[in-house]
Amino acid sequence: MKKLLTIVIIFILFSCSSEYEQREDKIYYRFWSTQGGWNERLVENADIHSFSEIETNDNLYGKDKLNVYYTNEIIPGADPNTFKHIKEGYAIDKNRAYYFNDSIANSSPREFEIIDGYFSKDWKNVFYTDKSLNVCSLKDFTFVYEDEESFLGRWSTDGCYYYFNNYKVPSNDYKNIELFKGSNGISKDTEFVYDKDQKYILPDGRIGFLKEKGIIVKDTIDVQSFKVENYIYTDKFGRIRRIN
């Protein structure tokens, strides 16, 4: 019974972990911290006569006659008359879509929908958080590996290019690209190895022995034999140390 009561108390605290409060002539955003209890921040320049909280599960949004607020900060450009919270940090107004307190680049409220917690789309484009992918084909957009965990990053394609989150692989050899699942954005084609949207550069020179020629050389990455397994990069010369 005591354990159950503790769980109930924790649930209540976290389900009401933030709120807006008016005191005298000011609006405050109050939030619960497990380290310091209740904290608060002044919502500067909020109009107390028109201010109201936008109903969501986490009470993160408010508005007055001029602005929309995320916690205690103004969401630039958001229209308080048409602003509508959807879920999971996504919202729309008459002009665009939003991801938490950022507008989503080049987005439209028309046919806007959430794909998952990080990806969304409207009638013409796909977005990763607040960034536009500028896909070549919305209807051909798909995730390469459906079982990838989105919080670790996902590979996707629009039929013309491959993307890791919002990073487009800068290859013109689409048919010969190989993606390395669980590599945090490493891919290759027949000519180059890529780290997200950049050509991968060795952090330092390696000395390799070419058995077929019997000589020692300072090598670059051998694309043909390059592979990634369990976050370990190798090619025919051996293991490659990643920069980060």
N, C-alpha and C positions, 0 to 999 in steps of 0.2 A: 504493500500500500504506500509506504514512504517513497519507494522508487518511482511508482506511478505518479505520485504527487509532484516529485521533482521534474519528471518529464513534462507534465502539464504546465508547470511554471515556466520551464525553458521555452516550451512552444508558445506560450502567451507572450513572453518577452520578445521573442524573435519575430512573431507574426505582427507585432506592433513596434517594430524596432526603429521606426522613424515617424515623424509627424510635423506638421506646421502648427505654430502657436502664435496667437496675437496677444501682446501685452502692451498696454497703453497705446502708443501710436506707432508701434513697430511690429514687423513679422519676423519670427525666428524659425529656423529649421532645426528641429531637435532629433538626435539620433543616438542609438544605444551602442556603446562600445563595451565589449567583454572585458577590456582592461581598465576602463575608466568610468563605467556607468554612463549616465546620460550626459551628452555634450550638446552644445547648440552653436549655431552660426546665424548671424544677422542676414536677413534677405534685404540687401541694400536697395533703396529706392522703390520698394514694393508699395503699391497703393492699397492701404489697409481697408478702404471702403469697398473696393471691388475684388479684393483678393479671395481666392477660394482654393481648396485642395482638389487636385484631380484624382478621382478615386482609382487606385491601383492596389495590387497586393502588398506593395512595399512602401507606399506613400512617398514616392520620390519626386512627384511633380506637383506644381502649383501654378496658378495663373492670376493675373489681374487684367484690367482693361487694356493694357499696353503690351504686356510681355507674358511669356511662358517661362517657368523656372524649373530647373533640374536641381534638386536639393536647394542650395541658396544662390545658384548662378543662373543668369538669363541664358536661354537658348537663343542664339542669334538668329533673327529672321523668322522665328516661329510665330504663327498667327493665333492669338488666344481665342478667337471666335470659332475657328475650325479645327483647332488642335485636338487630336484624338489618340489616346494611348491604345496600342493593340495588345502587346504582351512582350515579355522578355526584353524590355528596353527599347522596343520598336514603337514608333508613333508616326502619324501622318498629319498634315494639315492640307489646305487647299493647294499648296504650292509644291510640296516635296515630302520625302520621308525622312525620319530621324532615327539615329541609333544612340540611345541615351541622350547626351547633351550635344551631340554633333549632328549636323545635317548630312544626309547621305549624298555624296557627289553625283550630280546629274540625274537625280531620282525624280520620280513622279508619283503622286498618290494613286494614279490610274492603275488598277489591277495589281496594286502592291500586295505582296504576301510574303510571309516568312517561310524560308526553306528549312532552316534549323536555327540554332542559337547564334550563329555567326553569318549565315548566308541568307539573302533575301533577293527578291526580284520584283520588277514592275512589268509593264506591258512591252518593254523593249530592251531591258538590260538586267544583269545580275550583279549583286553587290556582296562584298565581304566586309562586314561591320559597316563603316561609313565610306568605304572606297568602292569605286566603280570598276568592274572588270572590262567594260566596253567589249562585250562578246560580239563575235561575228554572226552568231545565230542563237537566238534565245531558245528556239524549239529543240536545238541539238545539244543544249547544255546538259551535262550529266556529271555525276561523280564517278571517278574511275574505280575507286574501291569503296563500295557501299559500307563496309564494316570499319572504315577508318574512324578514329575518335576525333570529332571536330575540334575539340580544345587543343589537340596536338597538331592540327593542321590537316588539310585535305587536298588531294589531287582532284582536279576537275578538267573538263574539256568542253569546248564549244564546236568541235568538229574542224576547227582551223588551227587552234593552239591548245597548249596545255597550261594549266595554272596550278600553283601551289598557294593556297589562300588567295591573296590578291596579286601575287607575283606571276607574270607571264613568262614562260620559258622562251628566251629570245632565239629560237631556232626556226629556220625556214625549211627544215627537213622533217616535217610533221610525221610522215609515215615511218620514219626510222628512229623516233624518240623512244628511249627506254626510261621508265620512271622507277625510282627505287622507293618502294613502300617503306614507311617507318624511318626515312633518312632525313627528315626535316627539310625536304625540298631539293634533293639531289637528283639530277637526270642527266642523260647523255644522248647524243645522236652519233652519227658515224664520224664526226669531226671534232666535237667538243664535249667536255663535261660542264654541266651548269649547276650553280648553287642558287636556287630560286630564279631570279631574273638577271644573274650575272654569270659570265664565264668563270669557272672555278680556276683559281690560281694557286699553285703550290705555296705554302707558307715559307718554305725555304728549299734550296736545291737539294736533291738527293743524288747520291752516287750509286749508280747501278752497274751491274755486270751483265753484259750482253753475251749470253752463252753461245749464241749462234755465230757471233763474230769474234768472240774471245777477247773483248776489250772492255775497259771500264769507262763509263760515260756519266756526265751530269745530265740526268734525264728530266723530261717533263712527264705529264700523265700519259700513260698508254691507254688511249680511249677504248680500243678493242677489248682489252682484258680488264678494264676498270669495272669494279663491282662494289656494292655496299651490302654488308651482312652484319646485323646486330650493331649498327652504328660504327662498324669498322670498315674503313676504306682501303682497298688494295688494288693493285694492278700487277703486272708480271714482274715488276721490280720489288714488290713487297708492300708493306703497310704504309699508308699515307696519313700523316698527322693533320687533322683539321685545325683551322685557325682558331675557332672559338671553343 
